[in-house]
Amino acid sequence: MHVIYVDVYFAINFLMDFIILVVAKQILNFKGKIEVRTAIRCVIAALFGATYSVIILVLKVKYGVLQILFTWLVVPYIMTGIAFNNRKLSGIKMLTVVYCVTFVLNGVVSMLSSYSFWGKTVAQAKTQEHKKLNVLMLMFGIVIGCLLMKVAVYQMLNKLKIRKNLYNVRIVNGDSKIETVALEDTGNSLREPYKGRPVSVLQYNVIKQILTGNEKCFLIPFKSVGSQNGILTGITVDYMEIKNRDINLKILNPVLGIYKGMFNNDKKYQMLLNSEFILHNSKTNQKQIGDCENCNMHSQF
């Protein structure tokens, strides 16, 4: 006869529900921090889910259509509503993310229980004296699995986000042209101080191929987070074309800041594209941006 401790059963269900909700929340929002209010809502939702599990256990409810419906649809829907409280997200989307997180977490815990020292220890903990050790090891495995999954999900979403914001850029200056890959820098609000035009930043080792030596250079002051103020050398070129699956832009006389370092070690992109060009395109839905305020100027310095 198997002995099930209600308090342990409740604690394990609460811990797993809470971890699943927190990870799902981070995936849905793609943010590194969980607000205090959100954490409290996740606690309340996890308490609700754990209480439901204990009620089903104590009442010895047999599997049926209603029980399956409540367990796999109604209760999770209520839990996500309590935890997330986000009207912008559909219930189906929230439930899908929760189920995916649950599936991955269960897989990680099963793998740890089968192929790790932790799993062998739990398997041998059959006596009453090993009860606390069993529970602690199980919770430890859940937490480790959650951390591993969180790292993997963060890396995956980060790569997808970067890939989505990558653009093929062609820059033409006189008879010379280069092609490079640019990352839309949503935090880049850099403007040159003379006419207020948006500035995109390009690595020197890329742009040097089309420099003639006759360009009129000017200085662009900038300030980045975590570092002191600096100065970029700026130039204007004839035009640049920005392309990906969604847009096809031609920017006349763009301002380019020259950066002598490297933006990233894996060389996936060599240019930081000012997001104003993309935002302007989404508002106007034009193929070519002409001589418009704060976007392009035909005149040179």
LUMBALUM-957823 format. One record per residue (C-alpha): x, y, z. Coordinates in steps of 0.1 Angstrom, whole numbers, plus 5000, padded with zeros to 4 digits. Example, Ala and Ser with C-alpha at 12.3 -4.5 7.8 and 13.67 -1.06 7.14 Angstrom:
2
512349555078
513749895071
//
This chain:
301
500050005000
501450334990
501350625015
500750975001
501451265024
498951545016
501251825027
504151695006
501751644976
500451994980
503952144983
505251964952
502252074932
502452424944
506252444936
505852304901
502852524893
504652834905
507752764885
505752684854
503853004857
506953224863
508753074833
505653104811
505353474822
508953544811
508453374778
505253574771
506753904780
510353834771
511654024801
514353924825
512554044857
509353934874
507554224891
506454184927
502754194918
503153934891
505053704916
502153744941
499653654913
501753354904
501753244941
497953284943
497453094910
499852814922
497952784955
494752754935
496152474913
497752284942
494452304962
492552164933
495051874930
494651794967
490851804964
490951564935
493351334955
491351334987
487951294971
489451014949
487751154919
487850904890
488851014856
485951114835
485051374809
484351644834
487451574855
489651574824
487951894812
488452074845
492051944850
493352024815
491252324805
489152504831
491652504860
494752594839
492752874822
491753014856
495352984868
496753174838
494053444842
495053494878
498753484871
499053694840
496053924841
496854044806
493954124783
496254164753
497053794753
494553534742
493653254765
494753004739
498253164736
498753164773
497552804777
499852694748
502952844765
502052694798
501552344783
504852374764
506652474796
505052194815
506051944789
509652054788
509952064826
508451714830
510951584804
513851744822
512751614856
512251264842
515751274826
517351384859
515451114878
516650844854
520250934846
521551134876
522851064911
519851264923
517451014907
519250714921
519050864956
515350924953
514750574940
516550434971
514650654995
511850415004
511850435042
510150685065
513550825075
514250925039
510951105034
512451455039
515451365017
513051244990
511151564990
514151794991
515751604962
512651624942
512352004947
516052034939
515551854906
512652074897
514552394904
517552274884
515352164855
513652504855
516952694855
518252484826
514952534807
514952904814
518552944800
517652744769
514452934763
516053274768
518853194744
516353064718
514153374721
517153604720
518353444688
514953464672
514653834682
517953924668
517253724636
513953914632
515654254635
518454174609
518454354576
520554344544
521954684537
523554814506
525555144508
526455334477
529055614477
530055744443
531055454421
531655224451
529155014470
529254764499
526754514513
526454434549
524154304576
522554554600
520754504633
517854734640
518854894673
515654984691
517655174717
519455384691
518055734691
521255894680
521056204659
523756434645
523656774663
523557004633
520256914615
518956644638
519156364613
519056004625
522455824626
523155464619
526555324631
528855114609
532054934616
535155104601
536554784586
533354764565
532855124554
536555184546
536054994514
534055284499
535755584514
537355804488
539156044512
537156334499
534256294524
533356584546
533556454581
531856584612
531656494649
528756314665
528656314703
527056004719
526355854753
525955484759
524655304790
527455214814
530155414797
531355774794
530456014767
532155964733
532556104699
531855934665
533156044632
530156094609
529856114571
527056114545
526955884515
524855894484
522155644495
521655314513
519055034506
517454844535
515854504527
514454204544
511253994540
509054284551
510554604538
512454754509
513755104516
516055344498
517455614521
518955914504
522056084519
521955884551
524255984580
526655714591
528655714623
531955524620
532855284648
536355144649
535554834670
533354524666
529654504676
529654134683
532153844683
530253614660
530153884632
526453834626
526054204619
528354494613
525954784615
523454934640
520555064621
518655354635
515155234642
513555554630
513855434594
511955124602
509355304623
508855564595
508355284570
505755114591
503855434593
504055534557
504355194541
506455344513
509055184491
511355484491
511755754517
512456084499
513356424512
511456424545
512056584578
514256404602
514756114577
516756234547
518456544534
519756584499
522156854510
525656764521
527556924550
//
